[in-house]
């Protein structure tokens, strides 16, 4: 108990405080009406194209949140789903949402109902399109593949936590000729989606999606705050690199030991006062 | 023993035996239903405030549990945090964590019933209306009840009935569910081949780079790769040109660097999203109407 990885240490306090400050500061400034710029994300810009294609073909769309439960990944997926449904509702295109988590299923049903109401077409909400399939990974994948083939989906969205089932769904989507857009924070699955999908959003673009689609000031501010946070993280990485390099140089280079002894002293200082707060440092 | 401890033992006993188990289960269901009804009948204005407050308190509990020092924190030779009762309070939060986490499980159990209801509704309609593929829905009902009956019977019954139901459950679970799971998993091998075929078509400089890298890694991970560069020495500067060493370098350095960069971005995004949900700033994304 009390180990560095289980509870916060001084480095956690400082880094988290800076990140939280930056995010909240940018949220507040965005809410006060400050214009914020965010770059174009191709995977999200094609949303209208993907919805339009399904509408032209008269076929439904699939929105699969993967293995997500009621956590941050799942809630972000629901936020994106809400936007997809609102766009689809404008063209009376069906969106089928198969779920693996019963908890997320109840949330998804409410979010979908709300999205149709907001789009002004509450009567389009069909409770049968929000489906809880099973809580088993491959049974769920098998169920989704069945939906892809039976419903002949025109568009597939894969936004959420994914594991080995990612490629099964994406390849079957290819087989039925669907235009496919994917985004996942599961780093290992990103290459599979890249190989099989038409558009993929990578890494933290996943958490930028709701801000990008809604342009809501709070979310935009948060997104810009995240970018500042990443600059802080890059700075920390650079400081760490300098510290570790100083330790390595003083340990392995006799020339540095003789002519630049301050490098060793600096390395020791970094080790005692900076690197020790980051678990896993060597 | 204080009266507070007696009340705690009565409401949240550490162990319950005999018929009291059913009493506590019944009381739990009634209390849960009463809380749900009370929440639903609360005017939306106040309901929103309750949801915001519960979300904030839930987030606050886990934040404090992680952030408060469990041991005195020292830096530059001074104790910065963790004096007095702070560490004791933090340890108390950690001790209460499993009980608080149980609430999530309890809510999950309620929603499992809703999920099952949805399954029955969707498949029941398919069977009733004999829509295309209705027999698949019938298969769902048959397998659902078969495994449920076998599962309950193997625990609740005795004698020959127990033996039969245990064997039936083993056939259904080990023989069907697990094997079908393994079948779906093994299909990935074929999908990887078809995905790789598409990914490796060289249409741009980036695709060419990816194909070249993938070719080196594939060769480096199979014996033929080692044979191809076996003429190079095992040590010295030229050893780093051996295919297995290039593969190791690619996986350990460029690949790991990119993965960590993505990981950092995700972590900051995760923090921002958590903050928005904790402070109820994200609500507009989900529910545009009044809660």
HADDOCK unambig.tbl for C-alpha pairs under 7 A between the chains (distance, minus, plus):
assign (segid A and resid 2 and name CA) (segid B and resid 70 and name CA) 5.80 0.50 0.50
assign (segid A and resid 2 and name CA) (segid B and resid 71 and name CA) 6.49 0.50 0.50
assign (segid A and resid 7 and name CA) (segid B and resid 66 and name CA) 4.97 0.50 0.50
assign (segid A and resid 7 and name CA) (segid B and resid 67 and name CA) 6.39 0.50 0.50
assign (segid A and resid 8 and name CA) (segid B and resid 66 and name CA) 5.85 0.50 0.50
assign (segid A and resid 8 and name CA) (segid B and resid 67 and name CA) 4.99 0.50 0.50
assign (segid A and resid 23 and name CA) (segid B and resid 272 and name CA) 6.64 0.50 0.50
assign (segid A and resid 72 and name CA) (segid B and resid 270 and name CA) 6.90 0.50 0.50
assign (segid A and resid 72 and name CA) (segid B and resid 273 and name CA) 6.85 0.50 0.50
assign (segid A and resid 72 and name CA) (segid B and resid 274 and name CA) 6.56 0.50 0.50
assign (segid A and resid 79 and name CA) (segid B and resid 285 and name CA) 5.39 0.50 0.50
assign (segid A and resid 79 and name CA) (segid B and resid 286 and name CA) 5.56 0.50 0.50
assign (segid A and resid 82 and name CA) (segid B and resid 286 and name CA) 6.60 0.50 0.50
assign (segid A and resid 102 and name CA) (segid B and resid 111 and name CA) 5.43 0.50 0.50
assign (segid A and resid 102 and name CA) (segid B and resid 112 and name CA) 5.13 0.50 0.50
assign (segid A and resid 102 and name CA) (segid B and resid 115 and name CA) 5.13 0.50 0.50
assign (segid A and resid 103 and name CA) (segid B and resid 108 and name CA) 5.69 0.50 0.50
assign (segid A and resid 103 and name CA) (segid B and resid 111 and name CA) 5.34 0.50 0.50
assign (segid A and resid 105 and name CA) (segid B and resid 115 and name CA) 6.92 0.50 0.50
assign (segid A and resid 106 and name CA) (segid B and resid 111 and name CA) 6.90 0.50 0.50
assign (segid A and resid 111 and name CA) (segid B and resid 286 and name CA) 5.76 0.50 0.50
assign (segid A and resid 111 and name CA) (segid B and resid 287 and name CA) 6.36 0.50 0.50
assign (segid A and resid 114 and name CA) (segid B and resid 287 and name CA) 6.08 0.50 0.50
assign (segid A and resid 114 and name CA) (segid B and resid 288 and name CA) 6.83 0.50 0.50
assign (segid A and resid 114 and name CA) (segid B and resid 289 and name CA) 6.89 0.50 0.50
assign (segid A and resid 118 and name CA) (segid B and resid 288 and name CA) 6.85 0.50 0.50
assign (segid A and resid 128 and name CA) (segid B and resid 122 and name CA) 5.97 0.50 0.50
assign (segid A and resid 131 and name CA) (segid B and resid 118 and name CA) 6.78 0.50 0.50
assign (segid A and resid 132 and name CA) (segid B and resid 115 and name CA) 5.49 0.50 0.50
assign (segid A and resid 132 and name CA) (segid B and resid 118 and name CA) 6.55 0.50 0.50
assign (segid A and resid 132 and name CA) (segid B and resid 119 and name CA) 6.45 0.50 0.50
assign (segid A and resid 133 and name CA) (segid B and resid 119 and name CA) 6.87 0.50 0.50
assign (segid A and resid 138 and name CA) (segid B and resid 181 and name CA) 5.53 0.50 0.50
assign (segid A and resid 138 and name CA) (segid B and resid 184 and name CA) 6.11 0.50 0.50
assign (segid A and resid 138 and name CA) (segid B and resid 185 and name CA) 6.99 0.50 0.50
assign (segid A and resid 139 and name CA) (segid B and resid 181 and name CA) 6.68 0.50 0.50
assign (segid A and resid 167 and name CA) (segid B and resid 188 and name CA) 6.88 0.50 0.50
assign (segid A and resid 167 and name CA) (segid B and resid 191 and name CA) 6.74 0.50 0.50
assign (segid A and resid 168 and name CA) (segid B and resid 188 and name CA) 6.25 0.50 0.50
assign (segid A and resid 168 and name CA) (segid B and resid 191 and name CA) 6.67 0.50 0.50
assign (segid A and resid 171 and name CA) (segid B and resid 191 and name CA) 6.40 0.50 0.50
assign (segid A and resid 185 and name CA) (segid B and resid 266 and name CA) 6.74 0.50 0.50
assign (segid A and resid 187 and name CA) (segid B and resid 259 and name CA) 6.95 0.50 0.50
assign (segid A and resid 195 and name CA) (segid B and resid 195 and name CA) 5.59 0.50 0.50
assign (segid A and resid 195 and name CA) (segid B and resid 196 and name CA) 6.70 0.50 0.50
assign (segid A and resid 195 and name CA) (segid B and resid 198 and name CA) 6.84 0.50 0.50
assign (segid A and resid 195 and name CA) (segid B and resid 199 and name CA) 4.98 0.50 0.50
assign (segid A and resid 196 and name CA) (segid B and resid 195 and name CA) 5.64 0.50 0.50
assign (segid A and resid 203 and name CA) (segid B and resid 262 and name CA) 5.20 0.50 0.50
assign (segid A and resid 203 and name CA) (segid B and resid 265 and name CA) 6.52 0.50 0.50
assign (segid A and resid 203 and name CA) (segid B and resid 266 and name CA) 5.74 0.50 0.50
assign (segid A and resid 204 and name CA) (segid B and resid 265 and name CA) 5.12 0.50 0.50
assign (segid A and resid 204 and name CA) (segid B and resid 266 and name CA) 4.58 0.50 0.50
assign (segid A and resid 204 and name CA) (segid B and resid 269 and name CA) 5.76 0.50 0.50
assign (segid A and resid 207 and name CA) (segid B and resid 269 and name CA) 5.51 0.50 0.50
assign (segid A and resid 222 and name CA) (segid B and resid 272 and name CA) 6.46 0.50 0.50
assign (segid A and resid 226 and name CA) (segid B and resid 268 and name CA) 6.01 0.50 0.50
assign (segid A and resid 226 and name CA) (segid B and resid 269 and name CA) 6.25 0.50 0.50
assign (segid A and resid 226 and name CA) (segid B and resid 272 and name CA) 6.68 0.50 0.50
assign (segid A and resid 229 and name CA) (segid B and resid 268 and name CA) 6.66 0.50 0.50
assign (segid A and resid 230 and name CA) (segid B and resid 265 and name CA) 6.45 0.50 0.50
assign (segid A and resid 230 and name CA) (segid B and resid 268 and name CA) 6.87 0.50 0.50
